[in-house]
Amino acid sequence: MQTVKVERVRGVNDILPSTYQIDQQIKSILSRNFESYGYQPIDVPLIEYTELYLKKSGEDIISRLYDFIYRNRRLCLRPEFTASVVRAYLDNLQEVPLPVRLYYKGPVFRYEQPQKERYRQFTQMGIELIGATGAIADGEVISLASQGLGRLGLTEYQTFIGHVGVLNNFLDHLQLNTRLRSFLLSQMETLRTEGKEVVKNRLSEIYPAFKKDTSLAGELDTNTTNKKITDILQNLEENEARTAIFELLESMNIELTSTRAPEEIVDRLLVKIKHQDQTKELNQALEFMTELSQLKGEPQAILKEAEKLLSGYNLVDDYGLAQLQDILKSLEAFNIDKNLISLDLGISRGLQYYTGMVFEIYDTKLGVERKLCGGGRYDDLVISLGGKQEIPATGFSYMMEELRKELVEKAHLSFNNYQFVEVLVVGLSRQDDSDSVRIAEKLRQLGLRVETDVIGRDIESNIEYGNQQKIPFLIILNSAEKQDSKVLLQNLDSGEQKRLELHEVVNQVRNIKGNTNYQK
């Protein structure tokens, strides 16, 4: 009976033994780096309630959730770790003294359009520093990311640091409604890579009042003879508009009867009218975002340009620039090379829970920029997910598949570096099987990785198999010699043989005794 092959799900990959071992080497190196700073491991479920990510993750992730209903519960596969780790902190660790330092590793799931080097299941490894604020805490996170790359042998990268407060505070200044504000925050990367017109087109889809040609945005339409009252009020100063509303109500003999004061009712109405058409504010936001996205380069030069930009919009508040200056100073204490640091005020990270510093690290020497990690500060997330009080937090994650590709391409790690099996134990005949197992078990207890012949190959076939599997040593057993405490160890590379005690086999395999003369 012919059966139909079940294919691998598109967008996910099998991790084969050689690749798995490279990932384990990377994880081991990064784990030691995290632990050297006092971070402890944590794991969180693959499945969470969808609500966990709807609260603060942003449209960039929400639109790509693996989201489903099961027995009247709305669940999803985790798309990232930070929200899950914060949820685990709230469930289990609130009694632990702050700060809480945690690190994690595991798969995450996002529905991506299939394309080169974009997967629907991929692996993140990173840290969360919960309960600490200030430049030193942010500097520790950036330093951890940089030092991890250094321990892996990577030095040709650039760290780009930004601050979402610059854009957040400007949008607050414009008093945009929540939906439009969230949309603009999610479009910073699109604005930089695809241009303003693409963002305008998307904006028109969610906000029909916004037109491609907005040169008259916010102005009265002089071709319209019958102006709406709301159009007129939108273009009056606040005090004039308030007076106009009261005069209109008085002329129509309308009294405001409510538990609220008339002034409060009018003020609420005025806010609603004023914000009914936000085309003018949207154009200001896009213009500011375009200029902001171009501020990328040497830190001190970019800080000066940012100050000029804010001044040009009559903004005198700090907007996060002083915090960036403090973070740069803290990185000096961590001994981070200044030449590896740039400012990039166009970084948004696509996640709306960020509130301050954000950063990304890219490889810059392979012709194509490859993002190796990214993160930032999220001081509002704890309370947004049900915390009793605001608790500051910051963190980052590595893109593990990108790290693996980087390390293999630069020959820092090889698919052939790891020796899975160190010794192959074989007998001259099937009567030697029990002795092969007994010897193999003793060698395993002594710490070696040992394989036995379980299908009854002859010696020549076992030697061929050992070479194919890159097993360095072969032990050949003969039932006629089973009373002897020694075994015959053969080096499959040189073909040399020597009779050794089992502890001598361990020494030889692990190269403890160095070079030993073999006897044919």
C-alpha positions, 0 to 999 in steps of 0.5 A: 500500500502506497502512502503519501509522505507528510511534508515538513511545515513551511517556515520551520526547520529540522535541527540536525545533529551537527547543527544542534551541537553548534547551537549547544556550543553557542548556548554554553558560551552565552550562558556562562557570560550571563551567569558571570553577571549574576543572571539565572536561567528561567524557562516559560511555556510555549503556549500563553493566553493571547491577551498577554501579547495584545496588551503591549506587544504592538501590531508588528507582532500581533498581526503575525501571532499563531493565535487560536481558540481551544475550548473557549480559550484564546491561546497563542504560541509565544512570539517573544520572551519578554512578556512571558518572563514578566508574567512569570515574574508576576506569578512567582518572583515578586517576593524576591529582592530587586533587581531580578536577573533572568536569562532564557533560551528557546523557540518563538513563533511568528507567521512570516512571509516565506523568504530567505533567512526568515523563519516562522519558528526561530530561537531567541536567547537573552536576558531581562533585568527587572527592577533597575533603572538608570544608565548603569542598568542600561549599560549592563545590558548593552555590555552583556550583549557586546561581551557575549559576541566577543566571547564567541569570537565576533568583533566585526559588529556595530552597536546602534543605540536609540531612545524611543522617548524622542518619538514618543514624547513628540507624538504626545505633544501632538495629542494624537489618538491612541490608534494613530499613535500606535500605528506611527510607532510601528511604522518607523522601520517602514519609513526608513526602508520603504519611504514616506509614501508607503507609510502615507498609503497605509495610513490612508487605509486605517484613517480615510480622512488622511489624503495623499495630497495633504498640502491643505491639511488642517486648513479650511476648504475655501471651495466649500460654502457650507462649512460644518461647525466642527470645521470652524471650531477645529481652526479656532484657538481653544479659548475662542472655540470654548466661547463660541460653543457657549454662545451657540448654546445660549443663542439656541436656549440650550441648558446643559443639565448634568452631574458635570459642570457645564465647563467640563462638558464643553471642554470634553466636547472641544477635545473631541472636536479638535481631535476629530480630524488629525490630518495636520498632526499626522503630517507633522508627525511624518515629517518629524519621523522622516528627519528623525530616521536620518539621525544615525552615526557618531554619538556626539554629532548625532546628539547635536543634530537631535537638539537642533531637530527638537529646537526646530519644532520648538521643543525644549524638553529633554526627550531622552537625549540626556539619558543617551549621554549618560548611557554612553558614559556608562559604557566607558566604565564597561570598557566598550570600544567607542568605535563599535557604538553609534547612535540611531534615533530611528530605531523603534524595534516594532514593540510598543512596550519600549519606553526608553533606550533601545539598541540593536547590534549588526554585523557590518562586514559581510556586505549585507547587514545581519541583525545579531541581537536587539533590546531596550527598556520597558518600564511600563510593562510590569504594571500593564500586565497586572503588577501592583506598582511600576517596576522598571525593566530592561533586556535584550535577546540574541537571534540564535540562527543569525549567530550560528550563520555568522560563526560558521561563515567566519569559521569560528565554529565548524559543523565538524568541530564536535566529536559525537562518538570517541570510541567504537567497540566491536567484536570479531564475531557475534559471540563477542557482543556481550563483552563489547557491551561490558567494555563499552559500559565501563568506558562510559562510566569513565566518561567517554562517549562510546558506541558498539556494533549492534548489527554484526559488521565485520572488522573492515566494515566497522573500520569503514563505518568509523571513518565515515562517522569520524570516530577517532578510535576503535576497540577490537575484542576477541573472545579468546582474549577476554580474560585479559584486562587489556583491550586493543585500541586502534587509531583510525586515522593512523591505523596504529594499534596498542594494547591498553588498560581501560584507564589508559584508553581514557587517557589516550582518547583524551590526549592526557598522556600526549603522543604514545608509540603504537604497536602494529 
